[in-house]
Structure formats: structure tokens, C-alpha cells
Amino acid sequence: MTSADQVSRLLSLVPYLQTHPDAELSATAELFAVSTEQLLADLHVLWYCGLPGGMPGDLIEIDMETVADTGRIRLSNAEYLSRPLRFTPDEALSLVVALRAVRELVGRDAAGDVDTALVKLEAAAGAGVGAPVPRVAVSGGDEDLRQRLAEAIASGVVTELEYTDSGLVTSSPLVAPAQLIVRDGFGYLQAWSLDREAWRTYRLDRITAVRETTRKAPEHGTPPDFGAGWLDERPDAAEVTLRLTPSAEWITEYYPVRAVRHPRGAVEVDLLVADPAWLRSLLLRLGREVRRVSPPEAADGARAAAADALIAYAAG
């Protein structure tokens, strides 16, 4: 717990306590995701906060005896902090991007709530006053199929999928759908496989049919952690190294690079990538001029997109 975390929490705690007089200590601690001991420490810090001057009338007042005796928090003399914190445009924009990705996967019942939140966040991010807001594209498969999966998750029934894996092998697994998630621009279904009696993950854009059964899903606990995407492990940006043919050195003149090396018969380029979709597009454009990508999983999106394009070409 850093001091910055505590300051941010205190700035949200004061307006909350002003609008919830006699707030219960343990419930407030749970709401702010801290222990009651940490919340008590926060209240003792607030005791010494206030307007310049530091006189009794300038400081926030908290009845600590009441807190100790009844577990209720009574705060006063902090009207100047009555408004909750507002998002900065950058913070709002980050939430807009994340929420648009979620919008690709939620069922129709939740779509209205997501759209309402998006309108408010886009206003905070500057949309509607000439500032561009980035679009988000998630490879999430057919919307009707996603809706049926969401309904199967809610009703807890066994579902039969028509699924084509990365090797172009089609199967019809019986699964108990558990949750829909997004990683690196792709939507996935986590489900308990009745055939294998184990957890399995299915890419949504490879599911071609969903058939609900009348069977109730068996008890299978919660799905395991899906793990971070290759970009998530570097929250600021992911460093990617491309080994290319010499004819592809032109990218160093068009894109910002961190380093360029010239091993024998090749060009090696280090890039900072903040958008997997952008890297996927670049790799597809370079095609055969790419010899190696490090880390290898950074190229998964391009490989999948190329495979899908070949399938579409073969189908005519």
C-alpha cells in the first residue's frame, strides 16, 4: 500500500462519508477494498487534514470515540471536499477503450447499461467536442452466438459447440460455459469440457454453432486464471523484436524504433508496441519478410488472421 494509494482513497472517502452519515466501519472498509485496521488508520490521517492554518476550526472532524464504541463513522467540517473526484480525460479514455471491448462480448440484456456508461465516459474523455475517441475491434465471433453463450452461462446448462481449432479440425464438444473474456483483441469462452473433464478455452470467432441442451451443468468450481496476454505483462508497452529481411528495413524510417541491428543477412528491430492490433497489421503487411518475432506469442494474432484469410480464400 503506497502513500499515493492512500491519498487517492482519502479523497474519495471524504465525499462518501459526507453523503453516508453514520456509515458502518466494516461495510465502508469492504466498499473501499481495505481492512478495518487500514480504514481506522485512514481516519486518523484525516483527523490532521484540512485548510491551511491548522487551527481546530480548519481541520476535518471525526468522532473517533463513536467509531470505537459503535463502529459508526461521523465526519464533519469537510464541506470543501464534498464533490467526488472526476476522471481526467486520459483516465476516462482508458475506461472507454476497455468498456468498448467489454461491449463486444456482453449479452443484449447488459448492452444498454454498457452503452449508458459509455456515453458518460466519452463525455468525460472529450468526445462530442471534436476530440477523437479510438475505436475498438474485438474478434468475438457472431453476436447471436455470443448472446446464446451468455444465456447458457446465466442458466447453467450444458451446451454443444461446433468448433474449428487452429489446425482446421472441426469438433462438437459438450461444455458447461463459464465466462467470456478478452485477451489481445480476441474473445474467448472458458468452459468445463464434459468430454475431457477439464477446463478448456475456445476462441469465439472459431465457434460456428451453439446448441443448448436440457442438462444442467455439473459442479466444476471456478475456471482457472486465464493468465495475462503478452501485452498485459508490460502495462506501459511491450517490447517486440522483429528479425526481417534487409528489404524490410524501410519500417525504421516510418515507425519509431528503439534499436536497429544488422546481423548477417538480416535486419533486427526493437519496437515498443501498445496495441496488439497494430502489430498484427504490420506483421501481415510484411508477410514473408518477417523471419522471427520475439516474444513468439506477439505474432499469434497475425498467424490466426493469416490462417482465417486462407480459409476464406479456399472457400472461394
C-alpha positions as CSV (number, residue, x, y, z in Angstrom):
1,M,0.0,0.0,0.0
2,T,1.7,3.2,-1.2
3,S,1.1,6.7,0.2
4,A,-0.3,7.7,-3.3
5,D,-2.9,4.9,-2.9
6,Q,-3.9,6.2,0.5
7,V,-4.2,9.8,-0.7
8,S,-6.4,8.7,-3.6
9,R,-8.6,6.7,-1.3
10,L,-8.9,9.5,1.2
11,L,-10.0,11.9,-1.5
12,S,-12.8,9.5,-2.3
13,L,-13.6,8.6,1.3
14,V,-14.4,12.1,2.5
15,P,-17.3,12.8,0.0
16,Y,-18.6,9.2,0.6
17,L,-18.8,9.7,4.3
18,Q,-20.5,13.1,3.8
19,T,-23.3,11.5,1.8
20,H,-23.5,8.5,4.1
21,P,-23.6,9.8,7.7
22,D,-23.0,7.2,10.4
23,A,-21.5,4.8,7.8
24,E,-20.7,1.4,9.3
25,L,-17.0,0.8,9.7
26,S,-16.7,-2.7,8.4
27,A,-19.1,-2.1,5.5
28,T,-17.1,1.0,4.4
29,A,-13.8,-0.9,4.6
30,E,-15.3,-3.6,2.4
31,L,-16.5,-1.0,-0.1
32,F,-13.1,0.6,-0.4
33,A,-11.4,-2.9,-0.5
34,V,-9.3,-2.4,2.6
35,S,-9.2,-3.9,6.1
36,T,-10.9,-2.2,9.0
37,E,-7.5,-1.6,10.5
38,Q,-6.4,0.2,7.4
39,L,-9.6,2.3,7.4
40,L,-9.0,3.2,11.0
41,A,-5.5,4.3,10.1
42,D,-7.0,6.4,7.2
43,L,-9.4,8.1,9.6
44,H,-6.6,9.0,11.9
45,V,-4.8,10.6,9.0
46,L,-7.9,12.6,8.0
47,W,-8.0,13.9,11.6
48,Y,-5.0,16.0,10.8
49,C,-6.1,17.2,7.3
50,G,-7.9,20.4,6.5
51,L,-7.5,24.0,5.3
52,P,-4.3,26.0,5.7
53,G,-3.8,27.3,9.2
54,G,-4.1,24.1,11.1
55,M,-6.4,25.5,13.8
56,P,-9.2,23.3,15.2
57,G,-11.8,25.0,13.0
58,D,-9.7,24.3,9.9
59,L,-9.3,20.5,10.3
60,I,-11.7,17.7,9.4
61,E,-13.5,16.4,12.4
62,I,-14.1,12.7,13.1
63,D,-15.7,11.4,16.3
64,M,-13.2,8.6,16.9
65,E,-14.9,7.7,20.3
66,T,-18.1,6.9,18.4
67,V,-16.1,4.9,15.9
68,A,-14.6,2.9,18.7
69,D,-17.8,2.4,20.7
70,T,-20.4,1.8,17.9
71,G,-18.4,1.2,14.7
72,R,-20.1,4.2,13.1
73,I,-18.2,7.0,11.3
74,R,-19.3,10.6,11.8
75,L,-17.3,13.1,9.8
76,S,-17.8,16.9,9.6
77,N,-16.2,20.2,8.8
78,A,-15.1,19.0,5.3
79,E,-17.6,20.7,3.0
80,Y,-14.8,21.9,0.7
81,L,-14.3,18.2,-0.3
82,S,-17.9,17.5,-0.9
83,R,-17.5,16.7,-4.6
84,P,-16.2,13.2,-5.6
85,L,-13.1,13.1,-7.8
86,R,-13.6,13.4,-11.5
87,F,-11.8,11.3,-14.1
88,T,-9.1,13.1,-16.1
89,P,-9.6,12.8,-19.9
90,D,-6.8,10.2,-20.1
91,E,-8.4,8.1,-17.3
92,A,-11.8,8.3,-18.9
93,L,-10.3,7.4,-22.3
94,S,-8.7,4.3,-20.9
95,L,-12.0,3.2,-19.4
96,V,-13.8,3.9,-22.8
97,V,-11.4,1.6,-24.6
98,A,-11.8,-1.1,-22.0
99,L,-15.6,-0.8,-21.9
100,R,-15.9,-0.9,-25.7
101,A,-14.0,-4.2,-25.6
102,V,-16.4,-5.5,-23.0
103,R,-19.4,-4.2,-25.1
104,E,-18.3,-6.7,-27.8
105,L,-18.9,-9.6,-25.5
106,V,-21.8,-8.8,-23.2
107,G,-25.3,-10.1,-23.8
108,R,-28.1,-7.9,-25.0
109,D,-29.5,-7.6,-21.5
110,A,-26.4,-5.8,-20.3
111,A,-25.7,-3.9,-23.5
112,G,-28.0,-1.0,-22.5
113,D,-26.2,-0.4,-19.2
114,V,-22.8,-0.6,-21.0
115,D,-24.0,2.0,-23.6
116,T,-25.2,4.3,-20.9
117,A,-21.8,4.2,-19.1
118,L,-20.1,4.7,-22.4
119,V,-22.0,7.9,-23.1
120,K,-20.9,9.4,-19.8
121,L,-17.3,8.2,-20.1
122,E,-17.0,9.5,-23.7
123,A,-18.2,12.9,-22.5
124,A,-15.5,12.9,-19.8
125,A,-12.9,11.8,-22.3
126,G,-13.7,14.7,-24.6
127,A,-15.9,13.0,-27.2
128,G,-18.5,15.3,-28.7
129,V,-16.3,18.4,-28.7
130,G,-14.1,17.4,-31.6
131,A,-11.7,15.1,-29.8
132,P,-11.3,11.7,-31.5
133,V,-12.1,8.6,-29.5
134,P,-10.4,5.4,-30.7
135,R,-12.5,2.5,-31.9
136,V,-12.1,-0.9,-30.5
137,A,-12.4,-4.1,-32.6
138,V,-12.6,-7.5,-30.8
139,S,-12.6,-10.7,-32.8
140,G,-15.5,-12.0,-30.8
141,G,-17.4,-14.1,-33.4
142,D,-21.1,-13.8,-34.3
143,E,-23.2,-11.6,-32.0
144,D,-26.1,-14.1,-31.9
145,L,-23.7,-16.9,-30.8
146,R,-22.2,-14.7,-28.1
147,Q,-25.7,-13.9,-26.9
148,R,-26.6,-17.6,-26.7
149,L,-23.4,-18.4,-24.8
150,A,-24.2,-15.6,-22.4
151,E,-27.7,-17.1,-21.8
152,A,-26.1,-20.6,-21.3
153,I,-23.8,-19.2,-18.7
154,A,-26.7,-17.5,-16.9
155,S,-28.9,-20.6,-17.0
156,G,-26.1,-23.0,-16.2
157,V,-26.9,-25.6,-18.9
158,V,-24.7,-27.9,-20.9
159,T,-24.1,-26.6,-24.4
160,E,-22.8,-28.3,-27.6
161,L,-20.4,-26.2,-29.7
162,E,-19.4,-26.5,-33.3
163,Y,-15.7,-25.6,-33.1
164,T,-12.8,-25.3,-35.6
165,D,-9.4,-25.3,-33.9
166,S,-6.2,-23.7,-35.2
167,G,-5.4,-26.9,-37.1
168,L,-8.7,-26.6,-39.0
169,V,-10.1,-29.6,-37.3
170,T,-13.8,-29.4,-36.6
171,S,-15.4,-30.9,-33.4
172,S,-18.6,-30.8,-31.4
173,P,-17.5,-30.6,-27.7
174,L,-20.1,-30.7,-24.9
175,V,-19.3,-28.0,-22.4
176,A,-20.6,-26.1,-19.5
177,P,-19.9,-22.4,-20.4
178,A,-18.4,-20.4,-17.5
179,Q,-17.3,-17.0,-18.7
180,L,-16.5,-14.8,-21.7
181,I,-13.2,-12.9,-21.7
182,V,-10.9,-10.8,-23.9
183,R,-7.2,-11.1,-24.5
184,D,-5.1,-9.3,-27.0
185,G,-8.0,-8.4,-29.2
186,F,-9.7,-11.8,-29.2
187,G,-12.8,-13.0,-27.4
188,Y,-12.7,-16.4,-25.6
189,L,-15.1,-18.8,-23.9
190,Q,-13.9,-20.6,-20.8
191,A,-15.9,-23.7,-20.3
192,W,-15.8,-27.1,-18.5
193,S,-15.4,-29.8,-21.1
194,L,-17.6,-32.8,-20.3
195,D,-15.7,-34.9,-22.8
196,R,-12.3,-34.3,-21.2
197,E,-13.5,-33.5,-17.7
198,A,-11.2,-30.5,-17.6
199,W,-11.3,-26.7,-18.3
200,R,-10.9,-25.7,-21.9
201,T,-10.7,-22.3,-23.7
202,Y,-12.4,-21.7,-27.1
203,R,-11.8,-18.7,-29.3
204,L,-15.2,-17.1,-30.1
205,D,-14.5,-16.4,-33.7
206,R,-13.9,-20.2,-34.2
207,I,-17.3,-21.2,-32.8
208,T,-19.8,-21.7,-35.7
209,A,-22.8,-23.0,-33.8
210,V,-24.2,-23.2,-30.3
211,R,-26.8,-25.7,-29.2
212,E,-28.2,-25.6,-25.7
213,T,-29.3,-28.9,-24.1
214,T,-31.7,-29.6,-21.2
215,R,-28.9,-30.9,-19.0
216,K,-27.8,-28.9,-16.0
217,A,-24.1,-28.2,-15.9
218,P,-22.2,-30.3,-13.4
219,E,-20.4,-28.8,-10.4
220,H,-16.9,-27.8,-11.6
221,G,-15.8,-24.9,-9.4
222,T,-14.4,-21.7,-10.9
223,P,-12.3,-21.5,-14.0
224,P,-8.6,-21.2,-13.6
225,D,-6.8,-17.9,-14.2
226,F,-6.6,-17.4,-17.9
227,G,-3.3,-15.5,-17.5
228,A,-2.2,-12.2,-18.8
229,G,-1.9,-11.5,-22.5
230,W,1.5,-10.9,-23.9
231,L,0.9,-7.1,-23.7
232,D,-0.7,-7.2,-20.2
233,E,2.7,-8.3,-18.8
234,R,4.1,-4.9,-19.9
235,P,1.4,-2.4,-18.9
236,D,3.2,0.6,-20.4
237,A,4.1,-1.0,-23.7
238,A,5.5,-4.3,-24.8
239,E,8.9,-4.5,-26.4
240,V,8.9,-6.6,-29.5
241,T,11.9,-7.6,-31.6
242,L,11.4,-8.3,-35.3
243,R,14.1,-10.1,-37.4
244,L,13.4,-9.1,-41.0
245,T,14.9,-9.5,-44.5
246,P,17.0,-6.5,-45.5
247,S,14.3,-5.3,-47.9
248,A,12.1,-4.6,-44.9
249,E,14.4,-2.0,-43.3
250,W,12.1,0.7,-44.6
251,I,10.0,0.3,-41.5
252,T,12.7,2.0,-39.5
253,E,12.0,5.2,-41.4
254,Y,8.3,5.1,-40.9
255,Y,7.9,3.9,-37.3
256,P,9.7,4.9,-34.1
257,V,12.1,2.1,-33.1
258,R,14.3,1.6,-30.1
259,A,17.2,-0.1,-31.7
260,V,18.3,-1.4,-35.1
261,R,20.9,-4.1,-35.6
262,H,22.3,-5.7,-38.7
263,P,23.1,-9.4,-38.1
264,R,24.4,-11.1,-41.2
265,G,21.8,-11.1,-44.0
266,A,19.0,-9.6,-41.8
267,V,17.7,-6.5,-40.0
268,E,16.7,-6.7,-36.4
269,V,14.4,-4.0,-35.0
270,D,13.2,-3.4,-31.4
271,L,9.8,-1.7,-31.2
272,L,7.6,-0.6,-28.3
273,V,4.0,-1.8,-29.0
274,A,1.0,-0.5,-27.1
275,D,-1.6,-2.0,-29.5
276,P,-1.6,-5.7,-30.5
277,A,-3.9,-4.9,-33.4
278,W,-1.4,-2.5,-34.8
279,L,1.4,-5.1,-34.6
280,R,-0.9,-7.7,-36.2
281,S,-1.5,-5.4,-39.1
282,L,2.2,-4.6,-39.5
283,L,3.2,-8.3,-39.5
284,L,0.6,-9.2,-42.1
285,R,1.8,-6.3,-44.3
286,L,5.4,-7.5,-44.0
287,G,4.4,-11.1,-44.7
288,R,7.4,-13.3,-45.9
289,E,9.8,-10.5,-44.9
290,V,9.4,-11.5,-41.2
291,R,11.8,-14.2,-40.2
292,R,11.3,-14.2,-36.4
293,V,9.2,-12.4,-33.8
294,S,10.2,-12.2,-30.1
295,P,8.4,-12.9,-27.9
296,P,6.8,-15.5,-30.2
297,E,3.3,-15.0,-28.7
298,A,3.3,-11.5,-30.0
299,A,2.8,-13.0,-33.5
300,D,-0.2,-15.1,-32.5
301,G,-2.8,-12.6,-33.8
302,A,-1.1,-12.3,-37.2
303,R,-0.8,-16.1,-37.5
304,A,-4.5,-16.5,-36.7
305,A,-5.6,-13.8,-39.1
306,A,-3.5,-15.3,-41.9
307,A,-5.0,-18.7,-41.3
308,D,-8.5,-17.3,-41.4
309,A,-7.7,-15.5,-44.6
310,L,-6.5,-18.7,-46.2
311,I,-9.7,-20.5,-45.1
312,A,-11.8,-17.7,-46.7
313,Y,-9.7,-17.9,-49.9
314,A,-10.1,-21.7,-50.1
315,A,-13.8,-21.4,-49.6
316,G,-14.0,-19.2,-52.7
